[in-house]
């Protein structure tokens, strides 16, 4: 049960991160971000925002009423998980049938976050295409990271340095810290 709750909250945070990615890529496409420092500041600034504020900002860049509605719903679902889920399900938690119902609810919520993240990733890729930010390039970067992070002993090598994400996109305008 707790693992399902953790997965739902994790996927909510993955969605939140994709929203920050999208907002940052939009700024990059407008050339509002011209250095690694700008990139880091933009990401860090948005990570301080509440999900509802991120959604308000990102809706300006989504030309799909269904996705916009799902974004609003995702905020409600995430807030309910964070603030009400355990209290609302206190009685269900006491029985096996109730626990199974809770797990099903959590799986549906997890799917909501996963599906919306996939939709927003498509939007991010559209904005990033002119900067050579493609699904293939993203996959290459993930493979590079995974190859550095094969064991717990290598965990420190997996930590990103400031500007590291920027450095992975050499076709973007040259930042001042990246050679």
C-alpha positions as CSV (number, residue, x, y, z in Angstrom):
1,X,0.0,0.0,0.0
2,X,2.7,2.5,1.0
3,X,4.7,1.7,-2.1
4,X,1.6,2.6,-4.3
5,X,1.2,5.8,-2.4
6,X,4.9,6.6,-2.9
7,X,4.7,5.8,-6.6
8,X,1.8,8.1,-7.0
9,X,3.6,11.0,-5.3
10,X,6.8,10.2,-7.2
11,X,4.9,10.4,-10.5
12,X,3.3,13.7,-9.4
13,X,6.8,15.1,-8.9
14,X,7.9,13.7,-12.3
15,X,5.0,15.6,-13.8
16,X,6.0,18.7,-11.9
17,X,9.6,18.4,-13.2
18,X,8.3,18.0,-16.8
19,X,6.4,21.3,-16.3
20,X,9.6,23.0,-15.2
21,X,11.4,21.5,-18.2
22,X,8.8,22.8,-20.5
23,X,8.8,26.3,-19.1
24,X,12.6,26.4,-19.3
25,X,12.7,25.1,-22.9
26,X,10.1,27.7,-23.9
27,X,12.4,30.4,-22.4
28,X,15.4,28.8,-24.2
29,X,13.5,28.9,-27.5
30,X,12.9,32.6,-27.0
31,X,16.6,33.1,-26.2
32,X,15.7,34.4,-22.8
33,X,18.2,31.9,-21.4
34,X,21.7,32.5,-22.8
35,X,24.1,30.9,-20.3
36,X,24.4,28.0,-18.0
37,X,23.9,30.3,-15.1
38,X,20.6,31.5,-16.6
39,X,19.6,27.9,-17.2
40,X,20.2,26.9,-13.6
41,X,18.5,30.0,-12.2
42,X,15.4,29.4,-14.4
43,X,15.1,25.8,-13.3
44,X,15.8,26.6,-9.6
45,X,13.3,29.5,-9.7
46,X,10.5,27.3,-11.0
47,X,11.2,24.5,-8.6
48,X,10.3,27.0,-5.8
49,X,6.8,27.5,-7.3
50,X,3.8,25.5,-6.2
51,X,2.3,23.1,-8.7
52,X,-0.8,25.3,-9.1
53,X,1.5,28.2,-10.2
54,X,3.5,26.0,-12.5
55,X,0.3,24.8,-14.1
56,X,-1.0,28.3,-14.5
57,X,2.2,29.3,-16.3
58,X,2.4,26.2,-18.5
59,X,-1.2,26.4,-19.7
60,X,-0.2,29.4,-21.9
61,X,1.9,27.1,-24.0
62,X,-0.5,24.2,-24.3
63,X,-2.9,24.5,-27.2
64,X,-5.2,21.7,-26.1
65,X,-8.2,22.3,-23.9
66,X,-8.2,18.6,-22.8
67,X,-4.6,18.8,-21.6
68,X,-5.3,22.1,-19.9
69,X,-8.2,20.5,-18.0
70,X,-6.1,17.5,-17.1
71,X,-3.4,19.9,-15.7
72,X,-6.0,21.5,-13.4
73,X,-7.2,18.0,-12.4
74,X,-3.6,16.9,-11.7
75,X,-3.2,19.7,-9.2
76,X,-6.4,18.6,-7.4
77,X,-5.3,15.0,-7.4
78,X,-1.8,15.8,-6.1
79,X,-3.1,18.1,-3.4
80,X,-5.7,15.5,-2.4
81,X,-2.9,12.9,-2.1
82,X,-0.7,15.1,-0.1
83,X,-3.4,16.5,2.3
84,X,-6.4,14.2,2.5
85,X,-5.7,10.7,1.2
86,X,-4.8,9.0,4.5
87,X,-7.4,10.8,6.6
88,X,-10.1,10.1,4.0
89,X,-9.1,6.5,3.8
90,X,-8.6,5.8,7.5
91,X,-11.5,3.3,7.6
92,X,-10.5,1.6,4.4
93,X,-7.1,1.1,5.7
94,X,-8.4,-1.2,8.4
95,X,-9.7,-3.9,6.0
96,X,-8.1,-5.9,3.2
97,X,-11.0,-4.9,0.8
98,X,-10.5,-1.3,1.7
99,X,-6.8,-1.5,1.2
100,X,-7.3,-3.0,-2.3
101,X,-9.7,-0.2,-3.1
102,X,-7.1,2.3,-2.0
103,X,-4.4,0.6,-4.1
104,X,-6.7,0.8,-7.2
105,X,-7.3,4.5,-6.5
106,X,-3.6,5.1,-6.2
107,X,-2.9,3.2,-9.5
108,X,-5.5,5.3,-11.3
109,X,-3.9,8.5,-9.9
110,X,-0.4,7.3,-10.9
111,X,-1.7,6.7,-14.4
112,X,-3.1,10.2,-14.5
113,X,0.3,11.7,-13.8
114,X,2.1,9.4,-16.2
115,X,-0.2,10.1,-19.1
116,X,-0.1,13.8,-18.5
117,X,3.7,13.8,-18.3
118,X,3.8,12.0,-21.6
119,X,1.6,14.6,-23.2
120,X,3.7,17.5,-21.8
121,X,6.9,15.8,-22.9
122,X,5.6,16.0,-26.5
123,X,5.0,19.7,-26.1
124,X,8.5,20.1,-24.6
125,X,10.0,18.3,-27.6
126,X,8.1,20.5,-30.0
127,X,9.6,23.6,-28.4
128,X,13.0,22.0,-28.2
129,X,13.2,20.7,-31.7
130,X,14.9,23.8,-33.1
131,X,17.6,23.4,-30.4
132,X,18.2,19.8,-31.3
133,X,16.4,18.6,-28.1
134,X,14.9,15.5,-29.5
135,X,13.6,12.2,-27.9
136,X,16.7,10.5,-29.3
137,X,19.1,13.1,-27.7
138,X,17.2,12.8,-24.4
139,X,17.6,9.0,-24.6
140,X,21.3,9.4,-25.3
141,X,21.7,11.6,-22.2
142,X,19.8,9.1,-20.0
143,X,22.0,6.3,-21.2
144,X,25.1,8.4,-20.5
145,X,23.8,9.1,-17.0
146,X,22.9,5.4,-16.4
147,X,26.4,4.3,-17.5
148,X,27.9,6.6,-14.8
149,X,25.5,5.4,-12.1
150,X,25.7,1.6,-12.2
151,X,26.4,1.1,-8.5
152,X,25.8,2.9,-5.2
153,X,29.5,3.5,-5.0
154,X,29.3,5.6,-8.1
155,X,26.3,7.7,-6.8
156,X,28.4,10.8,-6.3
157,X,29.4,10.8,-10.0
158,X,25.7,10.9,-10.8
159,X,25.1,14.2,-9.2
160,X,24.8,17.0,-11.8
161,X,27.1,19.9,-11.7
162,X,25.7,23.4,-12.1
163,X,25.1,23.9,-15.8
164,X,25.5,20.2,-16.6
165,X,22.1,19.8,-18.2
166,X,22.8,22.8,-20.4
167,X,26.1,21.3,-21.5
168,X,24.3,18.3,-22.9
169,X,22.7,20.4,-25.6
170,X,25.7,21.7,-27.6
171,X,23.5,23.1,-30.4
172,X,21.9,25.6,-28.0
173,X,23.4,29.1,-27.7
174,X,26.8,28.8,-26.2
175,X,26.7,29.5,-22.4
176,X,29.6,31.3,-20.7
177,X,30.6,28.3,-18.5
178,X,30.6,25.5,-21.1
179,X,33.5,25.0,-23.5
